[in-house]
Structure formats: structure tokens, C-alpha cells
Amino acid sequence: MIKPNLLLPTLPFAGLPLTFAPMDESFRKQLIPGAVVTVTQQIAARDYSWSGEITGTIVEYAQQETGSWYAHSKNDRLWLDRLTLRKADGEITTLNLDEFSNVRIDSLPKTTAVPQV
């Protein structure tokens, strides 16, 4: 079982079925505009991993449909968790969150009421 927010040094997944647990709902509800987060993402390669870190203020968090077809999923499409951030220098970036992403909430917005979804 893959634990959420776990950084993996490498993942030898060739030939293995890949199914991952969804993001915890209580954590997902904290990803609201105005929250400051640090996201660490990894790309697994054959014998190493490449990681990067980005800090910014959440502009939008959404599960969005891709154009990719994926059997037995909602509307037969692949859905991704997408997080749009505004970095300190004003740059806007959109991250696709996956099992190799670690999201740390650094601070919630001044109005800390989390919307009920």
C-alpha cells in the first residue's frame, strides 16, 4: 500500500499493476485558495529519482479530466489532481499531483474557515 505524502527514492514498477490510493478527503479540503503550500515532486527513473520543490499560494485546486482514455474510470477518462500556485515572484504554475507528490501546507489563509464540499 502506498502511503500518502511518502517520498520514494525509486520505484521499480515494470510489469506491476499500478493502483494508488486517492488523496485523503480531509487533506483535500485544506487545499483552498490563499493557503501557502510546499510541493515536492519526484520522477522515478531506472536507478535514481529526480526531485524538485516549489512553494506558492494556492490559486486553484481541482480534479480535472484529461483527453486520455482510461478504462473503468469516471466517464472513461483519466482524471488528475491539478494544483495551480502563484510563486513569490508572481509566476503562475500548474502541478499535476500524483503518487510521487508530497504536499505540505505551510499556512492557511487568514480566514481559516474550510469550505464544506
Backbone as CSV, one residue per row, in Angstrom:
resi,resn,N_x,N_y,N_z,CA_x,CA_y,CA_z,C_x,C_y,C_z
1,MET,0.837,-1.180,0.000,0.000,0.000,0.000,0.879,1.240,0.000
2,ILE,0.590,2.181,-0.880,1.322,3.442,-0.947,0.721,4.389,0.088
3,LYS,1.544,4.948,0.944,1.077,5.897,1.942,1.109,7.297,1.349
4,PRO,0.082,8.127,1.621,0.106,9.483,1.091,1.259,10.276,1.687
5,ASN,1.743,11.232,0.925,2.827,12.121,1.345,4.119,11.369,1.624
6,LEU,4.343,10.249,0.962,5.561,9.479,1.143,6.450,9.676,-0.072
7,LEU,7.676,10.088,0.138,8.616,10.258,-0.960,9.376,8.959,-1.161
8,LEU,9.378,8.464,-2.367,10.020,7.201,-2.675,11.332,7.452,-3.388
9,PRO,12.435,6.821,-2.976,13.700,7.024,-3.666,13.660,6.484,-5.084
10,THR,13.141,5.302,-5.277,12.934,4.735,-6.607,11.743,3.805,-6.524
11,LEU,11.154,3.511,-7.653,10.017,2.598,-7.691,10.172,1.681,-8.892
12,PRO,10.657,0.474,-8.673,10.782,-0.466,-9.796,9.405,-1.056,-10.104
13,PHE,8.667,-0.447,-11.024,7.283,-0.839,-11.250,7.042,-1.564,-12.562
14,ALA,8.073,-1.904,-13.283,7.882,-2.578,-14.564,7.155,-3.900,-14.357
15,GLY,6.061,-4.056,-15.053,5.317,-5.299,-15.010,4.358,-5.419,-13.842
16,LEU,4.285,-4.439,-12.982,3.376,-4.494,-11.840,2.119,-3.688,-12.128
17,PRO,0.952,-4.173,-11.677,-0.253,-3.362,-11.845,-0.163,-2.142,-10.936
18,LEU,-0.504,-0.973,-11.456,-0.387,0.253,-10.680,-1.774,0.772,-10.295
19,THR,-2.087,0.727,-9.029,-3.285,1.357,-8.495,-2.868,2.074,-7.228
20,PHE,-3.300,3.303,-7.081,-2.871,4.114,-5.958,-4.067,4.626,-5.184
21,ALA,-3.870,4.771,-3.895,-4.932,5.258,-3.031,-5.212,6.727,-3.343
22,PRO,-6.494,7.133,-3.285,-6.811,8.539,-3.520,-6.332,9.415,-2.363
23,MET,-6.249,10.715,-2.624,-5.843,11.663,-1.594,-6.885,11.670,-0.479
24,ASP,-6.420,11.764,0.756,-7.300,11.817,1.915,-8.240,13.022,1.794
25,GLU,-9.533,12.786,1.977,-10.540,13.830,1.783,-10.360,15.014,2.738
26,SER,-9.986,14.750,3.991,-9.807,15.857,4.938,-8.622,16.739,4.531
27,PHE,-7.586,16.141,3.952,-6.449,16.917,3.472,-6.837,17.708,2.230
28,ARG,-7.579,17.080,1.338,-8.011,17.728,0.094,-8.799,19.006,0.395
29,LYS,-9.618,18.980,1.445,-10.441,20.140,1.789,-9.613,21.318,2.290
30,GLN,-8.354,21.094,2.656,-7.478,22.173,3.105,-6.752,22.856,1.945
31,LEU,-6.858,22.291,0.754,-6.204,22.873,-0.426,-7.109,23.945,-1.022
32,ILE,-7.184,25.081,-0.326,-8.089,26.158,-0.703,-7.285,27.379,-1.139
33,PRO,-7.884,28.218,-1.992,-7.176,29.422,-2.437,-6.708,30.258,-1.243
34,GLY,-5.470,30.719,-1.341,-4.888,31.534,-0.294,-3.967,30.770,0.640
35,ALA,-4.086,29.446,0.678,-3.197,28.634,1.511,-1.811,28.601,0.866
36,VAL,-0.789,28.643,1.702,0.594,28.554,1.205,1.052,27.121,1.392
37,VAL,1.556,26.516,0.312,1.978,25.120,0.350,3.373,24.975,-0.255
38,THR,4.035,23.901,0.139,5.284,23.488,-0.485,5.039,22.108,-1.070
39,VAL,5.305,21.960,-2.353,5.084,20.690,-3.047,6.434,20.138,-3.474
40,THR,6.707,18.911,-3.090,7.894,18.197,-3.549,7.411,17.088,-4.469
41,GLN,7.957,17.049,-5.676,7.582,16.017,-6.637,8.818,15.240,-7.044
42,GLN,8.610,13.960,-7.321,9.703,13.097,-7.766,9.350,12.438,-9.084
43,ILE,10.369,12.254,-9.886,10.245,11.471,-11.111,11.126,10.248,-10.915
44,ALA,10.506,9.082,-10.938,11.255,7.841,-10.746,11.894,7.420,-12.061
45,ALA,13.170,7.124,-12.006,13.895,6.615,-13.164,14.368,5.197,-12.837
46,ARG,15.113,4.623,-13.717,15.537,3.238,-13.535,16.279,3.026,-12.219
47,ASP,17.305,3.808,-11.936,18.102,3.571,-10.737,18.307,4.827,-9.893
48,TYR,17.473,5.843,-10.110,17.563,7.073,-9.317,16.218,7.789,-9.386
49,SER,16.077,8.834,-8.603,14.902,9.679,-8.710,15.343,11.127,-8.788
50,TRP,14.541,11.928,-9.467,14.830,13.333,-9.642,13.733,14.095,-8.933
51,SER,14.089,14.967,-7.994,13.056,15.667,-7.237,13.179,17.172,-7.397
52,GLY,12.054,17.829,-7.213,12.000,19.282,-7.277,11.001,19.777,-6.245
53,GLU,11.210,20.996,-5.792,10.345,21.562,-4.754,9.885,22.939,-5.194
54,ILE,8.617,23.244,-4.927,8.060,24.545,-5.272,7.156,24.998,-4.133
55,THR,7.261,26.283,-3.788,6.431,26.872,-2.741,5.613,27.989,-3.367
56,GLY,4.343,28.055,-3.005,3.494,29.112,-3.538,2.146,29.143,-2.851
57,THR,1.340,30.111,-3.258,-0.004,30.292,-2.730,-0.996,29.644,-3.683
58,ILE,-1.909,28.874,-3.141,-2.884,28.175,-3.979,-3.819,29.171,-4.651
59,VAL,-3.913,29.045,-5.972,-4.870,29.806,-6.766,-6.099,28.928,-6.987
60,GLU,-5.851,27.638,-7.299,-6.955,26.707,-7.554,-6.475,25.283,-7.342
61,TYR,-7.364,24.463,-6.804,-7.141,23.022,-6.746,-8.376,22.371,-7.344
62,ALA,-8.192,21.442,-8.268,-9.326,20.784,-8.895,-8.918,19.420,-9.427
63,GLN,-9.893,18.535,-9.495,-9.707,17.285,-10.225,-10.217,17.565,-11.625
64,GLN,-9.331,17.443,-12.601,-9.698,17.789,-13.964,-9.502,16.612,-14.898
65,GLU,-10.396,16.533,-15.854,-10.375,15.475,-16.854,-9.286,15.754,-17.876
66,THR,-8.619,14.703,-18.326,-7.654,14.846,-19.412,-8.299,14.321,-20.686
67,GLY,-7.603,14.445,-21.776,-8.092,13.887,-23.024,-7.777,12.406,-23.156
68,SER,-7.031,11.870,-22.182,-6.626,10.468,-22.243,-7.787,9.552,-21.887
69,TRP,-7.875,8.432,-22.585,-8.877,7.430,-22.293,-8.314,6.476,-21.254
70,TYR,-9.112,6.129,-20.266,-8.669,5.201,-19.232,-9.863,4.355,-18.841
71,ALA,-9.779,3.063,-19.083,-10.902,2.161,-18.854,-11.346,2.160,-17.396
72,HIS,-12.643,2.083,-17.204,-13.282,1.917,-15.890,-13.098,3.123,-14.968
73,SER,-12.884,4.272,-15.509,-12.833,5.458,-14.667,-14.032,6.339,-15.007
74,LYS,-14.203,7.412,-14.249,-15.349,8.303,-14.440,-15.390,8.802,-15.879
75,ASN,-16.498,8.572,-16.559,-16.701,8.975,-17.955,-15.632,8.401,-18.889
76,ASP,-15.037,7.270,-18.501,-13.986,6.631,-19.298,-12.849,7.581,-19.652
77,ARG,-12.505,8.465,-18.722,-11.404,9.406,-18.910,-10.462,9.323,-17.716
78,LEU,-9.250,9.794,-17.925,-8.270,9.864,-16.857,-8.423,11.217,-16.163
79,TRP,-8.554,11.192,-14.838,-8.723,12.408,-14.054,-7.453,12.653,-13.247
80,LEU,-7.011,13.908,-13.199,-5.804,14.264,-12.475,-6.109,15.318,-11.418
81,ASP,-5.369,15.251,-10.310,-5.417,16.308,-9.303,-4.485,17.406,-9.789
82,ARG,-5.023,18.596,-10.030,-4.212,19.713,-10.522,-4.237,20.842,-9.504
83,LEU,-3.050,21.325,-9.179,-2.875,22.386,-8.196,-2.195,23.563,-8.884
84,THR,-2.872,24.720,-8.917,-2.314,25.923,-9.516,-1.812,26.825,-8.398
85,LEU,-0.531,27.214,-8.507,0.121,28.025,-7.477,0.623,29.338,-8.056
86,ARG,0.648,30.385,-7.198,1.316,31.639,-7.526,2.574,31.692,-6.671
87,LYS,3.733,31.682,-7.332,5.004,31.737,-6.614,5.255,33.157,-6.103
88,ALA,6.238,33.310,-5.227,6.545,34.604,-4.615,6.875,35.674,-5.657
89,ASP,7.457,35.270,-6.793,7.815,36.244,-7.840,6.654,36.546,-8.787
90,GLY,5.465,35.968,-8.514,4.285,36.225,-9.331,4.022,35.188,-10.404
91,GLU,4.973,34.308,-10.656,4.796,33.270,-11.679,3.659,32.341,-11.274
92,ILE,2.821,31.969,-12.252,1.726,31.016,-12.039,2.169,29.680,-12.624
93,THR,2.009,28.616,-11.853,2.378,27.287,-12.336,1.299,26.291,-11.942
94,THR,1.083,25.298,-12.795,0.107,24.244,-12.518,0.845,22.930,-12.368
95,LEU,0.584,22.247,-11.259,1.225,20.962,-10.970,0.203,19.843,-11.072
96,ASN,0.591,18.740,-11.690,-0.219,17.527,-11.673,0.259,16.704,-10.484
97,LEU,-0.624,16.481,-9.520,-0.249,15.732,-8.329,-0.436,14.248,-8.580
98,ASP,0.559,13.462,-8.183,0.488,12.018,-8.344,1.036,11.344,-7.100
99,GLU,1.269,10.043,-7.180,1.737,9.285,-6.017,3.148,9.667,-5.587
100,PHE,3.867,10.416,-6.416,5.212,10.858,-6.073,5.239,12.309,-5.590
101,SER,4.063,12.879,-5.335,3.954,14.265,-4.880,3.737,14.309,-3.377
102,ASN,4.434,15.221,-2.729,4.269,15.448,-1.307,3.844,16.896,-1.140
103,VAL,2.646,17.111,-0.595,2.130,18.460,-0.404,2.144,18.764,1.088
104,ARG,2.836,19.854,1.453,2.879,20.291,2.854,2.209,21.653,2.938
105,ILE,1.231,21.775,3.814,0.551,23.057,3.999,1.367,23.874,4.985
106,ASP,1.912,25.009,4.521,2.728,25.880,5.362,1.861,26.827,6.171
107,SER,0.794,27.348,5.562,-0.138,28.206,6.297,-1.464,28.257,5.553
108,LEU,-2.531,28.356,6.326,-3.865,28.504,5.756,-4.136,29.994,5.564
109,PRO,-5.110,30.340,4.725,-5.411,31.761,4.540,-5.892,32.395,5.850
110,LYS,-5.887,33.709,5.889,-6.272,34.418,7.115,-7.661,34.036,7.576
111,THR,-8.576,33.832,6.652,-9.892,33.291,7.024,-9.745,31.788,6.974
112,THR,-9.620,31.163,8.126,-9.271,29.743,8.196,-10.473,28.819,8.042
113,ALA,-11.645,29.362,7.764,-12.810,28.506,7.580,-12.623,27.688,6.305
114,VAL,-12.666,26.382,6.456,-12.514,25.481,5.319,-13.895,25.208,4.746
115,PRO,-14.104,25.476,3.438,-15.428,25.273,2.854,-15.834,23.803,2.896
116,GLN,-17.105,23.569,3.154,-17.644,22.213,3.178,-18.044,21.829,1.759
117,VAL,-17.465,20.742,1.273,-17.737,20.293,-0.098,-18.621,19.078,-0.056
